[in-house]
Every structure is written in C-alpha cells, then in structure tokens.
Amino acid sequence: MIDLPFKPSFDELPDIDPEQFVEYFNLEFGISPDNPNEKPFIATDFSYIGVHEVNGIQTMFWSVAGQDICATIQPYEDSYMIGMDRLSGESNDS
C-alpha cells in the first residue's frame, strides 16, 4: 500500500485567518488588482461554516460571498491544504 501525503483528519483544527484565502481565490478566478473593473476577494468575503467529512477526509468549510462554492481546508502532511468545493447536503458534520 502506498502512503499518501494526506491525513484523514486534523490532529487539532488549525486557527485559520480568512486572509489566507484571498490570494488563492483571486488567482483562481483570474482577478487582477490592476483591473478597476474587477472586484477582488477580501477577507470579509469568507465566513466559517464548520467541519464536514468529504470522501473520508475531515474538511473545514467557509462560505464565499457571491459564490456558490466554499473555501476549504484539509489536512495535508503536517500542515493543511487550501482548496474550494461545494458543500453538499450529504456531508457529515464532525
């Protein structure tokens, strides 16, 4: 069996500053700070929802203002990985 670099759960939930999502989301959505016609994401666009299990992996979710997706944090080695996902009604609260 291959050891995967992720863990199924956090040893302890990390203290996340929503500012960590800002650069990631602006890059993913192609928003340039030099374009006055685009509204960049800011930290207050992200609101903590809670922890849910996704495909057997404990995942922290934040809603994103004006979007139908969520910011996510999943355990990865001794740290965590930022991503985005949809929060389905079938997710399990942890």
C-alpha positions as CSV (number, residue, x, y, z in Angstrom):
1,M,0.0,0.0,0.0
2,I,1.3,3.5,-0.9
3,D,1.5,6.1,1.9
4,L,-0.5,9.1,0.8
5,P,0.7,12.6,1.8
6,F,-2.7,13.5,3.3
7,K,-4.3,12.5,6.6
8,P,-8.0,11.7,7.0
9,S,-8.3,14.2,9.9
10,F,-6.6,17.0,11.7
11,D,-4.7,16.3,15.0
12,E,-6.1,19.7,16.1
13,L,-8.1,22.1,14.0
14,P,-5.9,24.9,12.7
15,D,-6.6,28.5,13.5
16,I,-7.3,29.9,10.0
17,D,-7.2,33.6,9.1
18,P,-9.6,34.1,6.1
19,E,-6.9,36.4,4.6
20,Q,-5.2,33.1,3.6
21,F,-8.0,32.5,1.1
22,V,-7.8,36.0,-0.6
23,E,-4.7,35.5,-2.8
24,Y,-5.7,31.9,-3.7
25,F,-9.3,32.9,-4.8
26,N,-8.1,36.0,-6.7
27,L,-5.6,33.8,-8.6
28,E,-8.1,31.0,-9.3
29,F,-10.7,33.5,-10.5
30,G,-8.2,35.4,-12.6
31,I,-8.9,38.7,-10.7
32,S,-6.1,41.3,-11.2
33,P,-5.7,44.1,-8.6
34,D,-4.7,46.3,-11.6
35,N,-8.1,46.0,-13.2
36,P,-10.5,48.6,-11.8
37,N,-13.5,46.7,-13.3
38,E,-12.9,43.6,-11.2
39,K,-13.8,43.3,-7.5
40,P,-11.1,41.3,-5.7
41,F,-12.0,39.0,-2.9
42,I,-11.3,40.3,0.6
43,A,-11.1,38.5,3.9
44,T,-14.6,39.5,5.0
45,D,-16.0,37.6,1.9
46,F,-15.2,34.3,3.8
47,S,-17.4,33.1,6.7
48,Y,-16.7,29.9,8.6
49,I,-19.4,27.2,8.2
50,G,-18.0,24.2,10.1
51,V,-16.2,20.9,9.7
52,H,-17.6,18.2,7.4
53,E,-16.3,14.9,6.1
54,V,-15.6,14.8,2.3
55,N,-14.6,11.4,0.9
56,G,-13.5,10.3,4.3
57,I,-11.4,13.4,4.9
58,Q,-12.1,16.0,7.6
59,T,-12.7,19.3,5.8
60,M,-13.2,22.8,7.2
61,F,-15.6,25.0,5.1
62,W,-16.1,28.7,4.7
63,S,-18.8,30.3,2.6
64,V,-17.7,32.8,0.0
65,A,-19.8,35.9,-0.7
66,G,-21.3,36.0,-4.1
67,Q,-20.2,32.4,-5.0
68,D,-21.9,29.0,-5.0
69,I,-18.6,27.4,-3.8
70,C,-16.8,27.2,-0.5
71,A,-13.2,27.7,0.6
72,T,-11.9,24.6,2.2
73,I,-9.0,23.4,4.4
74,Q,-8.0,19.8,4.5
75,P,-5.2,18.1,6.4
76,Y,-2.0,17.5,4.4
77,E,1.1,16.0,5.9
78,D,1.9,18.1,9.0
79,S,0.1,21.2,7.7
80,Y,-3.1,21.8,5.6
81,M,-4.1,22.4,2.0
82,I,-6.4,25.3,0.8
83,G,-9.0,24.5,-1.8
84,M,-12.5,25.1,-2.9
85,D,-15.5,22.8,-3.1
86,R,-19.3,22.7,-3.0
87,L,-20.9,21.8,0.3
88,S,-23.4,19.0,-0.4
89,G,-26.3,18.3,1.9
90,E,-24.9,14.7,2.1
91,S,-21.7,15.8,4.0
92,N,-21.4,14.6,7.6
93,D,-20.9,17.0,10.4
94,S,-17.8,16.3,12.5
